[in-house]
Amino acid sequence: MSVVELYTKSTKVWIPDAEEVWKSAELTKDFKEEDHILYLKLEDGTNIEYYINEKTEEFLYLRNPDILMGENDLTALSYLHEPAVLHNLKVRFLESNNIYTYCGIVLVAINPYEQLPLYGDDVIYAYSGQNVGDMDPHIFAVAEEAYKQMARNEKNQSIIISGESGAGKTMSAKYIMHYFATVGGSASETNVEQMVLASNPIMEAIGNAKTTRNDNSSRFGKYIELSFNHRYQITGANMRTYLLEKSRVVFQAVEGRNYHVFYQLCASANLDEFSELDLGSAENYHYVNQGDVYVDDKDDAADLERTRDAFSMLGICESYQVDIFQIIASVLHLGNIDFQSNDHDGENSFVNANDKHLYLFCKLLGLERKQLAYWLCHRKLVTLNETYIKSMTVKQATGYRDALAKHIYGQLFNWIVNQINKALRSSSKQHAFIGVLDIYGFETFENNSFEQFCINYANEKLQQQFNLHVFKLEQEEYLTEGLPWTLVDYYDNQPCIDLIEAKLGILDLLDEECRMLNGTDEKWAQKLYDRHYTSHHFQKPRMSNSAFIILHFAADVLYQCEGFLEKNRDTVYEEPINILKASKSGLVAELFHDKSTAAGRGQFTNVTLKSSRKMLPATSERKKTVGYQFRASLHLLMETLNSTTPHYVRCLKPNDMKQPFSFNPNRVVQQLRACGVLETIRLNAAGYPSRWTYIDFLSRYRVLMRKYDIHANKKQTCKNALENLIKDENKYQFGKTKIFFSAGQVAYLEKLRANQLRAAGIMVQKMMRGWLQRKRYRQICEAIIVIQKYTRRLLAKHLVDHLRLLKAAIIIQKQYRMLTVRRLYVLTRTAAITIQAYAKGMITRRMYHKMVQEQKATVLQKYVRGWLTFLRYQRIRHAIIHLQCCYRRMMACRQLKKLKIEARSVEHYKKLNKGMENKILQLQCKVNDQSKKNKMLVEQMTALLASHRNEVEKLKNETERLQCRAEETKILNLQQHITKLQEELEGAHTDRRDVEFRASEELTVLKQRFAALEKEKIALSDEKEAFNRYIQEQSKIIEDQIALKVASKSHQLHTEFEEERLHYQNLVKEFSCLEQRYENLKDEMTFIKESEMRGADIAETCSITKYQELEHENQKLKNELDQLRKDLAENSAAKDIEKCTDAGYNLLNQLKASTEETEMLKEEQIWLKSQLLMAKKEIDAMKNKATMADLFGLPKDGYKMSEEDLRCAYDAVRVANKLLVDQLDEQKAWHIKEIETLQTEARNFKEKLNKQQKYFAQVLQLRSERQTEVGLQQEITQLSNENLDLMEQIEKQDKTIKKLGKQLKSMKESRISTYVTDPKVAELPNIPSIPWRPKDFQGMLECRKGDEAHLIRNLITDLKPQSDALSALPTLPAFIFFMCIRHADYTNDEQRAHSMFTAMLNGIKNVLKRSSDFEMVAFWLSNTYRLLVCLRQYSGDESSIEMNTPDQRKHALRNFDLSQHCLILSDFAIQLYHQLIKVAEGKLQEMIVSGMLENDTIQSISSMTAKPASYRKKTRSLAGDNTAYTLDSIIHQLNLFHNIVSKHGLHPEIIKQVYRQIYYIIAAVTLNNLLLRRDVCSFSNGVQIRNNVSQLTEWLRGKNLHQSGALETLEPLIQATQLLQLNKMTDADAEAICSMCTALSKTQIVKILTLYTPINEFEERVNVAFIKNIQNRLAGRSPSRQLLMELKHVFAVNFPIIPSPVNLDKIKIPEILELDFLNRF
């Protein structure tokens, strides 16, 4: 596959960009190798050219197909490079709001800076038991994988969480521990998992602080080991901490804070218990006011309450808590101690003795104030010969004070961690553990110091371990598949680690410089330059001699050497420490006396005490510096991690502004490079990252294969196809089960597949469109022929009609035209004559006028022409004169020039002047003459003009006068004629108006009357209708209000009743749990007894054997005594023995007499009890003549109950629930008493056994004759004691008989006095004789006391539900037990009935303990329900009498009130129902996901939409997990359940409730997995799931269970599938989605839309704008952040009491049950 094939037109690539890091572009032309230019088009439409470097020939990164956009796993991308990873994370984070993404074995977690509904218990249960690739990426999936591998491989696990500050490491660790606490649980009652979670608030308070990047940043590293037992339950935990940032105690940045606990104490200073601390606002203390004092959305006082609760839960007593808070408060006061100086330079410092904070510091810690004040400002210098005390400067004293504060806080931190470890430590043996490492990520700031150096060193070690682990997994995968392993080149950071920790490395040189007396940071820096200047990972800055640069794997970091030696030494002088050791506070003394106090395994004390004594040779302990101890602890951590299976979580910060769902590509790329994610991508890309199974490859790329390439062997088929598709054989490899592709090959195959599908689609469209057009053409042709036929016939018909009409029209037109033409001709002729007359007159008049005008015009022309000629003459004359003047002027000018030339003398001028004067006079005369002539001519002209005008006006006046006369005469004539006509017309009009006015007046009057009548009629009808409507509306409103009130009240009472019933069932569950615990305790007691008996020593066993021998001899003696008695009766014994035998005989006679008396008294007592019960029943019957409904005034019809009725019923239910609660309490107390009695009995038995052992040991030492005498005496004394006991019992029975007799008499008297006036009440019957048992009664079974165990064994323990004896009547055991209870009721043996009832329940429980399969539980649920119905049916009250037949009424109970037994039995039935649901859920749980979501029931859709590589599971099959369930499996299981419950006679109503719950489980599991899996959220899967749901509904209808409410439970799943199938583009689509998805919450709808992913390239993703539109439309819904359906929800069960038609006297017991010992009555 060449470059030319890859870089073709429309191919998308990535180009570098300064702002977005990488920007997408598209090729506009095919690439040509000779050009070395790529013609690109950006997404904004701009065209650019990218020049390829001819030397390196590095092309742009190719972009993955859109089908792979937003992948769950970054390694599933076809092109593995930085822009692909960045874009995939951006798409998932911004568009889908998915914060988790896999990158091979690494989980990439992006901090959303927003609380998401992803961490509830329902999500935990959804991920529990799932493989890591089955669900969407989640932190719970990593935790589940670690838990599963620990259980499966029995190997310890580790979860390594790393990232920058503020990336969410601490929260991820908390969620992981919460998952283990929920899933693993606790092995004991100590709730270890809650204690593990309780340690989080404490560690956050003392170890977390606000930084510039995070409001809750962990300023220490921790490794938490969660211990598990062999059942994989949490038994304990242990915590290791690393490198607490103690410098934060005394210094914080501007936007940072100190540790949270300081601010929590200041916020709670007003509490009474903290009054002794004398704290104020945090702003008043130097150690906490250097940065931000307050943080938004953080309540420090509430956080302190949680911290104190956590201390209490972990067992830290109140006194210790007070000491802890006193130490923390003392640190704040220590920071406010003010140092002063006497001199100006501040050399000699001192502390004022009256300093308030010094006083409080010493008071809280119990220290000597003067000593501390002195040693805070002085230090002791010791030489070989002398000791000096030197005063410190103010700066030195301040620094020493800060060092002391850091040391105190560090010691307290270590002590608290140690106490937490003690509380979490378990005494039981640890089977395995899971470690959670929450450690700081790679850090680089403007000023990097010793802490950043250690942090980055730890990250170098972790990165090396990560690279090796990934490399190892890749190698194992290749070897497992049988591929040749070639060494992949990967980045090894071992040289950088050697630079830090190797011999003479940075840490060694630092420790060496610390050991020097005059060592400084500058000298250490110079050593680094001299030693490591040639190293590739070490550089010296150009502009500094006190800094160095290390080239880490993530970035190059500049470290400032200032402070390295001081922080590495961590020196504190010995004198103040000695003062602290002498503290009056026990905790303070403990902190500083025990220097080895550590926070668990791996914790160290990184403090060096500088002694003032003479220096002795330092031990190895004294040489330990902070760097040395940190390196040692880090090596220990790496050993622990290497011994476990690691799992990785890399946390990223999307932006530095902490804005929710804001993505900064530059910051994310920096973190990706730093946390090793890109290294994982590079390792995968170096080999064969894309991996397909042969089945998946064949199903996906079947369209690219030719027919002859396909074989029966799928592997060979894939080989043949790849040989034709990819020519380079090195681009892929064939493994045993998978095909391995190098990077980019899957994208190339996807491109070929898309082209093939596109070509196939075009071909199909072409053929289909041609066929449709041909079909349409034929249809059109046929239709045209038919239309033409009918059209032509119609046209012919129309033509005939037209011709007929045309002929008739011509004739009509001929006649009509003739008439019209004639009329027109006559009219025209008349008009022409008239017109000619008028025209001729007008022409004549015009000719006359013309002649007059011409004559006048000629006159005018004459004068005008003369005047014009005169004007022309004048113009010519003036022109000639002008010309003459011009010419003369010219001649005069010439003459003037000549004269000027000549006239230069005075004489000439004189002559000239004389001549000129004469000429001027002459000219003046001429001018005067000419002006006179002109005036005369002008006057003549004006006279002529005036005369001419006068003549013209005269002529005009004459013409006008003539015309006016002619016209006036005509007008006068016409006006006269018109006036006559108008007068006639006006007369006619006036007559007509009079008539019309009269008629109109009459008509208006009539209309007004009619309108008035109509208005009255309409008004009356409107009033009538309005009144009727008002009455109807008022009646409807009243009825609706009444109905609404009744409905609301009934609904409210019903809901309250349902809640009470749910509460009652929960109490039943609790009672079953308590009962189970009681049975477990009972079993433990029996086990303890047996173990004690088995664990006795040899002497005790010997004594037991002797006791048995003595018993045997005693039995012999008893036999001899009986023989002697017989002899005495025959009077044949000796005298010496007669005395003893006579006494024994008398005693025996007395014993017989007493026993006879007791039997008689017992019979009398039984008779009196029966009479007393009968009397009580009669009195109750008289008092309660009506039923309970009558008592409460309730109607018998439940549907017509009013509000008061429902309220009474509700009160009755509440009372019943209270009674049940009381019964539960009584039963609990009774169980406790029974346990105590059993214990006392066990002690009494032991005492009796010891006494008998002693006695028989004494007897054995006597002679045989003496032994017989002693035996007889012992028997006699024993008999006498028994006789005395019997006498006492007789006396007690006599007293009770007398008392009962008195009560009976008083009841009789009160009954007679109360009801003597009531005629309906019958008189009390006479006291009958003792009711002996009749022998001819039917429907009862007698079970003797000795046969009870036999009955339980045959009818419960050994009975199988599949037995043939139950084929006719599955509930036969229930009827048999009821008949036995009836016999006990008949004989009034209540104790017998109670013992049988208890034995039956215990027997059923024991059977279900041994075997709790579905059939067994269903069988006993059916029998329990039937027994409950029998107890209610034959209870004897009025309601039971009505429901029975006459034959059944004689079987009613007479003596017992079994209401309490009914309640117990109802509770037990509820337990069985829940157990049945639990068993069914366990059977269906593993089938639901694969059957509903993964099974392709519609093969046509599954074949058309083969899923790409990313939709395949990562762990497709595990060992022993090859079962593939389908929908048929679920339906088969449902059929099996239905057959079982139907076979065993379970009532149909209960069956409906069972299937309602089962269908809810199916819908909940399916929808929850749909909401957590991106691979199933597609159109095709929506069709598949909808088809599966339809089959389930059809199954319900087939079994007639559709009215059980099960269909309503499927509604959320149905709407989710419809949502997958609907269009998701326009506003109309959004409106349809919002109106349809009413059963889904807003969170669920948005989640499905974000997860929706197209399977093929032809589908489109859901636009982000569309999702926001949906969110805006759903904003009005009730807010619900719950994402998943509640799996633990159980509907309240209701057992209907429907009587059985079976008659008890007709039941036949099969012989196979072996119940012959039961006597039938």
Disulfide bonds with the S-S distance in Angstrom:
none
